[in-house]
Each structure stands twice: as structure tokens, then as C-alpha cells.
Amino acid sequence: MQDALCSWIFHYDEDDFIIAENQSYSDQVCHAISDFVDDIRNLQELLTRWPNITANHPMRVCINATCAEYIGGGHVTIQSLYSTFETVTLSETEFLRVVTEFQDFLSAREKG
């Protein structure tokens, strides 16, 4: 798996659940990302807190039913608190790209 091969695509399903897709990643990773971004309520807060999280690893941020944890070595795990998906690991670069691209998706929808 390589970083930055394809952009993430976000859309809503019929139940207003956010779906994240990226053909460079497995369905398991896309499911974890979908759950994580669907649970995010304040992207700016996450981005503001991220330097503290990486400086004090292992440290995680839990948002509703999902947690992102910087595990060191430039990697982040995404885990479900209710075991709705298997824990996945991404590079920190890819994790932050997901968050940034999701923020862009939300901004575009607001401008609509």
C-alpha cells in the first residue's frame, strides 16, 4: 500500500451515512475510514489536537464509536469501540490526508 495514489471520495448513502472510497485501499480500510469520518463532528478540533497526540503517543482520540491512535513510527490505527470493523493501520500522512480531503468535501457541500 502506498500513500497518495488516489484521492478519497466521500458521499452519503440512502441513510445519510458517510461512505469513504479509495481504490488504492481494501474494503476493510474504507469501512474503517467511513465509520471514522461519519463520527467526526469537529475536524478543526482534531487537527488542532493532533500535534499533542503525536508528541505524547501512544495517545488516542475517540469520536463517538471510533478511535484514532497515533502508535508511533508515523502510523495511526483506527479502531471501533463496538467492533463494527477490524482495526486498521494507516500512515500518519494518509490519515491526515483523509481528514483534510473530508474537510474539503464538507466545505464544498456547505457552499453547495
VMD Tcl script that builds the backbone (N, CA, C; Angstrom):
set m [mol new atoms 336]
animate dup $m
set s [atomselect $m all]
$s set {name element resname resid chain x y z} {
  {N N MET 1 A 0.847 -1.173 0.000}
  {CA C MET 1 A 0.000 0.000 0.000}
  {C C MET 1 A 0.891 1.235 0.000}
  {N N GLN 2 A 0.635 2.152 -0.894}
  {CA C GLN 2 A 1.410 3.371 -0.990}
  {C C GLN 2 A 0.519 4.572 -0.705}
  {N N ASP 3 A 1.135 5.602 -0.151}
  {CA C ASP 3 A 0.391 6.833 0.129}
  {C C ASP 3 A 0.136 7.608 -1.148}
  {N N ALA 4 A -0.945 8.354 -1.148}
  {CA C ALA 4 A -1.253 9.349 -2.174}
  {C C ALA 4 A -1.401 8.776 -3.574}
  {N N LEU 5 A -1.860 7.547 -3.701}
  {CA C LEU 5 A -2.101 7.000 -5.030}
  {C C LEU 5 A -3.380 7.556 -5.626}
  {N N CYS 6 A -4.437 7.569 -4.858}
  {CA C CYS 6 A -5.740 8.050 -5.323}
  {C C CYS 6 A -6.358 8.930 -4.239}
  {N N SER 7 A -7.162 9.870 -4.679}
  {CA C SER 7 A -7.887 10.706 -3.723}
  {C C SER 7 A -9.023 9.913 -3.096}
  {N N TRP 8 A -9.397 10.338 -1.918}
  {CA C TRP 8 A -10.563 9.760 -1.259}
  {C C TRP 8 A -11.814 10.397 -1.834}
  {N N ILE 9 A -12.831 9.605 -2.020}
  {CA C ILE 9 A -14.131 10.067 -2.500}
  {C C ILE 9 A -15.125 9.844 -1.370}
  {N N PHE 10 A -15.891 10.869 -1.048}
  {CA C PHE 10 A -16.884 10.795 0.020}
  {C C PHE 10 A -18.263 11.051 -0.566}
  {N N HIS 11 A -19.242 10.329 -0.066}
  {CA C HIS 11 A -20.634 10.564 -0.453}
  {C C HIS 11 A -21.527 9.998 0.646}
  {N N TYR 12 A -22.791 10.357 0.578}
  {CA C TYR 12 A -23.769 9.864 1.548}
  {C C TYR 12 A -24.543 8.712 0.932}
  {N N ASP 13 A -24.846 7.704 1.750}
  {CA C ASP 13 A -25.718 6.634 1.261}
  {C C ASP 13 A -27.173 7.012 1.538}
  {N N GLU 14 A -28.084 6.106 1.268}
  {CA C GLU 14 A -29.514 6.395 1.412}
  {C C GLU 14 A -29.940 6.678 2.857}
  {N N ASP 15 A -29.108 6.262 3.819}
  {CA C ASP 15 A -29.417 6.501 5.232}
  {C C ASP 15 A -28.624 7.679 5.807}
  {N N ASP 16 A -28.025 8.508 4.935}
  {CA C ASP 16 A -27.188 9.640 5.332}
  {C C ASP 16 A -25.932 9.242 6.092}
  {N N PHE 17 A -25.451 8.038 5.866}
  {CA C PHE 17 A -24.182 7.571 6.414}
  {C C PHE 17 A -23.098 7.960 5.419}
  {N N ILE 18 A -21.990 8.488 5.906}
  {CA C ILE 18 A -20.906 8.892 5.006}
  {C C ILE 18 A -20.102 7.670 4.584}
  {N N ILE 19 A -19.900 7.560 3.290}
  {CA C ILE 19 A -19.126 6.469 2.714}
  {C C ILE 19 A -17.828 7.054 2.167}
  {N N ALA 20 A -16.710 6.443 2.515}
  {CA C ALA 20 A -15.394 6.838 2.006}
  {C C ALA 20 A -14.899 5.744 1.077}
  {N N GLU 21 A -14.433 6.155 -0.088}
  {CA C GLU 21 A -13.934 5.186 -1.054}
  {C C GLU 21 A -12.570 5.620 -1.574}
  {N N ASN 22 A -11.719 4.637 -1.787}
  {CA C ASN 22 A -10.416 4.873 -2.395}
  {C C ASN 22 A -9.962 3.541 -2.968}
  {N N GLN 23 A -9.812 3.486 -4.285}
  {CA C GLN 23 A -9.485 2.222 -4.941}
  {C C GLN 23 A -8.099 1.697 -4.578}
  {N N SER 24 A -7.261 2.509 -3.937}
  {CA C SER 24 A -5.938 2.072 -3.514}
  {C C SER 24 A -5.966 1.270 -2.218}
  {N N TYR 25 A -7.117 1.240 -1.550}
  {CA C TYR 25 A -7.208 0.591 -0.251}
  {C C TYR 25 A -8.285 -0.491 -0.243}
  {N N SER 26 A -8.123 -1.424 0.669}
  {CA C SER 26 A -9.063 -2.537 0.795}
  {C C SER 26 A -10.417 -2.062 1.305}
  {N N ASP 27 A -11.424 -2.908 1.134}
  {CA C ASP 27 A -12.755 -2.607 1.668}
  {C C ASP 27 A -12.702 -2.424 3.180}
  {N N GLN 28 A -11.845 -3.193 3.850}
  {CA C GLN 28 A -11.712 -3.101 5.304}
  {C C GLN 28 A -11.239 -1.704 5.716}
  {N N VAL 29 A -10.240 -1.169 5.029}
  {CA C VAL 29 A -9.744 0.177 5.341}
  {C C VAL 29 A -10.815 1.215 5.023}
  {N N CYS 30 A -11.465 1.083 3.884}
  {CA C CYS 30 A -12.518 2.041 3.500}
  {C C CYS 30 A -13.668 2.020 4.499}
  {N N HIS 31 A -14.018 0.847 5.014}
  {CA C HIS 31 A -15.080 0.746 6.025}
  {C C HIS 31 A -14.653 1.483 7.293}
  {N N ALA 32 A -13.420 1.275 7.733}
  {CA C ALA 32 A -12.931 1.945 8.942}
  {C C ALA 32 A -12.922 3.460 8.757}
  {N N ILE 33 A -12.447 3.917 7.609}
  {CA C ILE 33 A -12.427 5.354 7.333}
  {C C ILE 33 A -13.853 5.899 7.273}
  {N N SER 34 A -14.757 5.157 6.644}
  {CA C SER 34 A -16.164 5.594 6.570}
  {C C SER 34 A -16.737 5.797 7.961}
  {N N ASP 35 A -16.540 4.823 8.843}
  {CA C ASP 35 A -17.055 4.948 10.208}
  {C C ASP 35 A -16.414 6.126 10.930}
  {N N PHE 36 A -15.107 6.286 10.769}
  {CA C PHE 36 A -14.408 7.369 11.459}
  {C C PHE 36 A -14.909 8.733 11.008}
  {N N VAL 37 A -14.948 8.968 9.693}
  {CA C VAL 37 A -15.376 10.292 9.234}
  {C C VAL 37 A -16.855 10.537 9.503}
  {N N ASP 38 A -17.656 9.479 9.517}
  {CA C ASP 38 A -19.072 9.657 9.842}
  {C C ASP 38 A -19.238 10.115 11.291}
  {N N ASP 39 A -18.324 9.703 12.153}
  {CA C ASP 39 A -18.392 10.080 13.568}
  {C C ASP 39 A -17.777 11.445 13.870}
  {N N ILE 40 A -16.939 11.953 12.976}
  {CA C ILE 40 A -16.271 13.238 13.228}
  {C C ILE 40 A -17.312 14.359 13.295}
  {N N ARG 41 A -17.188 15.196 14.298}
  {CA C ARG 41 A -18.078 16.343 14.434}
  {C C ARG 41 A -17.317 17.652 14.316}
  {N N ASN 42 A -16.038 17.658 14.711}
  {CA C ASN 42 A -15.259 18.888 14.675}
  {C C ASN 42 A -13.866 18.576 14.139}
  {N N LEU 43 A -13.708 18.697 12.824}
  {CA C LEU 43 A -12.425 18.397 12.196}
  {C C LEU 43 A -11.333 19.336 12.678}
  {N N GLN 44 A -11.670 20.597 12.859}
  {CA C GLN 44 A -10.658 21.559 13.279}
  {C C GLN 44 A -10.112 21.206 14.655}
  {N N GLU 45 A -10.968 20.736 15.544}
  {CA C GLU 45 A -10.509 20.325 16.874}
  {C C GLU 45 A -9.526 19.167 16.757}
  {N N LEU 46 A -9.845 18.194 15.910}
  {CA C LEU 46 A -8.947 17.058 15.712}
  {C C LEU 46 A -7.593 17.532 15.186}
  {N N LEU 47 A -7.604 18.393 14.176}
  {CA C LEU 47 A -6.352 18.882 13.600}
  {C C LEU 47 A -5.554 19.710 14.601}
  {N N THR 48 A -6.242 20.481 15.443}
  {CA C THR 48 A -5.582 21.283 16.464}
  {C C THR 48 A -4.936 20.402 17.519}
  {N N ARG 49 A -5.608 19.320 17.883}
  {CA C ARG 49 A -5.104 18.419 18.927}
  {C C ARG 49 A -4.038 17.456 18.423}
  {N N TRP 50 A -3.936 17.272 17.088}
  {CA C TRP 50 A -3.063 16.232 16.550}
  {C C TRP 50 A -1.592 16.382 16.959}
  {N N PRO 51 A -0.983 17.576 16.943}
  {CA C PRO 51 A 0.422 17.675 17.371}
  {C C PRO 51 A 0.643 17.181 18.805}
  {N N ASN 52 A -0.295 17.451 19.702}
  {CA C ASN 52 A -0.191 16.961 21.074}
  {C C ASN 52 A -0.321 15.444 21.122}
  {N N ILE 53 A -1.179 14.897 20.291}
  {CA C ILE 53 A -1.375 13.445 20.249}
  {C C ILE 53 A -0.099 12.764 19.779}
  {N N THR 54 A 0.509 13.282 18.721}
  {CA C THR 54 A 1.721 12.648 18.204}
  {C C THR 54 A 2.904 12.836 19.151}
  {N N ALA 55 A 2.937 13.938 19.890}
  {CA C ALA 55 A 4.031 14.175 20.832}
  {C C ALA 55 A 3.936 13.298 22.062}
  {N N ASN 56 A 2.758 12.856 22.400}
  {CA C ASN 56 A 2.533 12.085 23.629}
  {C C ASN 56 A 2.045 10.675 23.360}
  {N N HIS 57 A 2.467 10.088 22.237}
  {CA C HIS 57 A 1.973 8.761 21.886}
  {C C HIS 57 A 2.471 7.719 22.874}
  {N N PRO 58 A 1.841 6.590 23.044}
  {CA C PRO 58 A 0.565 6.318 22.389}
  {C C PRO 58 A -0.567 7.092 23.051}
  {N N MET 59 A -1.294 7.782 22.251}
  {CA C MET 59 A -2.434 8.568 22.708}
  {C C MET 59 A -3.486 8.476 21.626}
  {N N ARG 60 A -4.725 8.403 22.024}
  {CA C ARG 60 A -5.767 8.275 21.018}
  {C C ARG 60 A -6.848 9.309 21.235}
  {N N VAL 61 A -7.549 9.567 20.146}
  {CA C VAL 61 A -8.699 10.456 20.200}
  {C C VAL 61 A -9.902 9.623 19.773}
  {N N CYS 62 A -10.899 9.594 20.644}
  {CA C CYS 62 A -12.111 8.826 20.357}
  {C C CYS 62 A -13.233 9.794 20.030}
  {N N ILE 63 A -13.911 9.492 18.946}
  {CA C ILE 63 A -15.027 10.310 18.494}
  {C C ILE 63 A -16.206 9.363 18.324}
  {N N ASN 64 A -17.187 9.527 19.182}
  {CA C ASN 64 A -18.342 8.630 19.204}
  {C C ASN 64 A -17.871 7.189 19.330}
  {N N ALA 65 A -18.037 6.369 18.307}
  {CA C ALA 65 A -17.746 4.936 18.417}
  {C C ALA 65 A -16.420 4.522 17.792}
  {N N THR 66 A -15.611 5.487 17.347}
  {CA C THR 66 A -14.331 5.136 16.730}
  {C C THR 66 A -13.188 5.894 17.387}
  {N N CYS 67 A -12.010 5.283 17.333}
  {CA C CYS 67 A -10.815 5.902 17.890}
  {C C CYS 67 A -9.699 5.887 16.854}
  {N N ALA 68 A -8.965 6.986 16.813}
  {CA C ALA 68 A -7.739 7.053 16.029}
  {C C ALA 68 A -6.602 7.184 17.034}
  {N N GLU 69 A -5.590 6.364 16.854}
  {CA C GLU 69 A -4.463 6.378 17.785}
  {C C GLU 69 A -3.154 6.464 17.014}
  {N N TYR 70 A -2.360 7.463 17.376}
  {CA C TYR 70 A -1.015 7.541 16.823}
  {C C TYR 70 A -0.167 6.542 17.585}
  {N N ILE 71 A 0.384 5.560 16.873}
  {CA C ILE 71 A 1.114 4.484 17.552}
  {C C ILE 71 A 2.626 4.637 17.414}
  {N N GLY 72 A 3.057 5.769 16.872}
  {CA C GLY 72 A 4.483 5.999 16.692}
  {C C GLY 72 A 4.940 5.497 15.333}
  {N N GLY 73 A 6.153 5.847 14.994}
  {CA C GLY 73 A 6.710 5.406 13.734}
  {C C GLY 73 A 5.965 5.918 12.521}
  {N N GLY 74 A 5.176 6.991 12.696}
  {CA C GLY 74 A 4.447 7.560 11.578}
  {C C GLY 74 A 3.199 6.794 11.184}
  {N N HIS 75 A 2.615 6.046 12.139}
  {CA C HIS 75 A 1.427 5.245 11.838}
  {C C HIS 75 A 0.276 5.532 12.796}
  {N N VAL 76 A -0.925 5.383 12.263}
  {CA C VAL 76 A -2.159 5.621 13.012}
  {C C VAL 76 A -3.046 4.388 12.870}
  {N N THR 77 A -3.640 3.956 13.983}
  {CA C THR 77 A -4.645 2.899 13.898}
  {C C THR 77 A -6.021 3.524 14.049}
  {N N ILE 78 A -6.983 2.919 13.383}
  {CA C ILE 78 A -8.385 3.307 13.542}
  {C C ILE 78 A -9.103 2.071 14.049}
  {N N GLN 79 A -9.818 2.260 15.145}
  {CA C GLN 79 A -10.438 1.145 15.847}
  {C C GLN 79 A -11.884 1.479 16.177}
  {N N SER 80 A -12.744 0.470 16.118}
  {CA C SER 80 A -14.142 0.616 16.521}
  {C C SER 80 A -14.281 0.241 17.986}
  {N N LEU 81 A -14.963 1.070 18.743}
  {CA C LEU 81 A -15.217 0.738 20.147}
  {C C LEU 81 A -16.254 -0.370 20.291}
  {N N TYR 82 A -17.042 -0.594 19.236}
  {CA C TYR 82 A -18.094 -1.613 19.271}
  {C C TYR 82 A -17.828 -2.767 18.314}
  {N N SER 83 A -16.578 -2.876 17.863}
  {CA C SER 83 A -16.160 -3.971 16.975}
  {C C SER 83 A -17.000 -4.066 15.705}
  {N N THR 84 A -17.385 -2.924 15.145}
  {CA C THR 84 A -18.149 -2.958 13.888}
  {C C THR 84 A -17.230 -3.115 12.682}
  {N N PHE 85 A -15.930 -2.928 12.877}
  {CA C PHE 85 A -14.947 -3.183 11.832}
  {C C PHE 85 A -13.635 -3.578 12.500}
  {N N GLU 86 A -12.764 -4.220 11.740}
  {CA C GLU 86 A -11.461 -4.607 12.264}
  {C C GLU 86 A -10.549 -3.400 12.324}
  {N N THR 87 A -9.687 -3.354 13.315}
  {CA C THR 87 A -8.723 -2.272 13.450}
  {C C THR 87 A -7.812 -2.248 12.222}
  {N N VAL 88 A -7.577 -1.055 11.696}
  {CA C VAL 88 A -6.700 -0.895 10.538}
  {C C VAL 88 A -5.595 0.095 10.878}
  {N N THR 89 A -4.503 0.017 10.141}
  {CA C THR 89 A -3.371 0.917 10.330}
  {C C THR 89 A -3.086 1.642 9.023}
  {N N LEU 90 A -2.910 2.942 9.135}
  {CA C LEU 90 A -2.547 3.805 8.007}
  {C C LEU 90 A -1.306 4.589 8.392}
  {N N SER 91 A -0.613 5.098 7.384}
  {CA C SER 91 A 0.467 6.032 7.699}
  {C C SER 91 A -0.172 7.314 8.232}
  {N N GLU 92 A 0.574 8.041 9.033}
  {CA C GLU 92 A 0.058 9.308 9.541}
  {C C GLU 92 A -0.234 10.255 8.381}
  {N N THR 93 A 0.612 10.222 7.360}
  {CA C THR 93 A 0.408 11.071 6.180}
  {C C THR 93 A -0.936 10.782 5.539}
  {N N GLU 94 A -1.259 9.510 5.360}
  {CA C GLU 94 A -2.528 9.146 4.725}
  {C C GLU 94 A -3.706 9.495 5.632}
  {N N PHE 95 A -3.565 9.280 6.933}
  {CA C PHE 95 A -4.629 9.624 7.868}
  {C C PHE 95 A -4.948 11.116 7.793}
  {N N LEU 96 A -3.915 11.949 7.816}
  {CA C LEU 96 A -4.140 13.389 7.751}
  {C C LEU 96 A -4.690 13.803 6.385}
  {N N ARG 97 A -4.333 13.085 5.348}
  {CA C ARG 97 A -4.895 13.362 4.017}
  {C C ARG 97 A -6.383 13.051 3.999}
  {N N VAL 98 A -6.778 11.952 4.632}
  {CA C VAL 98 A -8.199 11.607 4.728}
  {C C VAL 98 A -8.957 12.741 5.415}
  {N N VAL 99 A -8.436 13.189 6.547}
  {CA C VAL 99 A -9.103 14.241 7.311}
  {C C VAL 99 A -9.198 15.525 6.487}
  {N N THR 100 A -8.121 15.899 5.814}
  {CA C THR 100 A -8.112 17.110 5.006}
  {C C THR 100 A -9.085 17.006 3.830}
  {N N GLU 101 A -9.074 15.870 3.136}
  {CA C GLU 101 A -9.979 15.703 1.998}
  {C C GLU 101 A -11.434 15.641 2.454}
  {N N PHE 102 A -11.673 15.085 3.631}
  {CA C PHE 102 A -13.033 15.068 4.165}
  {C C PHE 102 A -13.474 16.489 4.516}
  {N N GLN 103 A -12.563 17.273 5.070}
  {CA C GLN 103 A -12.869 18.668 5.383}
  {C C GLN 103 A -13.209 19.427 4.099}
  {N N ASP 104 A -12.475 19.168 3.026}
  {CA C ASP 104 A -12.771 19.793 1.736}
  {C C ASP 104 A -14.151 19.384 1.221}
  {N N PHE 105 A -14.489 18.109 1.393}
  {CA C PHE 105 A -15.809 17.598 0.986}
  {C C PHE 105 A -16.916 18.337 1.730}
  {N N LEU 106 A -16.765 18.480 3.042}
  {CA C LEU 106 A -17.784 19.174 3.841}
  {C C LEU 106 A -17.885 20.650 3.454}
  {N N SER 107 A -16.734 21.295 3.219}
  {CA C SER 107 A -16.741 22.699 2.818}
  {C C SER 107 A -17.461 22.897 1.489}
  {N N ALA 108 A -17.207 22.006 0.549}
  {CA C ALA 108 A -17.862 22.101 -0.761}
  {C C ALA 108 A -19.370 21.924 -0.638}
  {N N ARG 109 A -19.805 21.029 0.252}
  {CA C ARG 109 A -21.245 20.808 0.457}
  {C C ARG 109 A -21.894 22.047 1.075}
  {N N GLU 110 A -21.184 22.710 1.993}
  {CA C GLU 110 A -21.729 23.916 2.616}
  {C C GLU 110 A -21.900 25.037 1.605}
  {N N LYS 111 A -20.960 25.127 0.672}
  {CA C LYS 111 A -21.028 26.170 -0.346}
  {C C LYS 111 A -22.086 25.840 -1.384}
  {N N GLY 112 A -22.371 24.552 -1.493}
  {CA C GLY 112 A -23.341 23.931 -2.298}
  {C C GLY 112 A -24.012 24.408 -3.408}
}
mol reanalyze $m
mol bondsrecalc $m
mol representation Tube
mol addrep $m
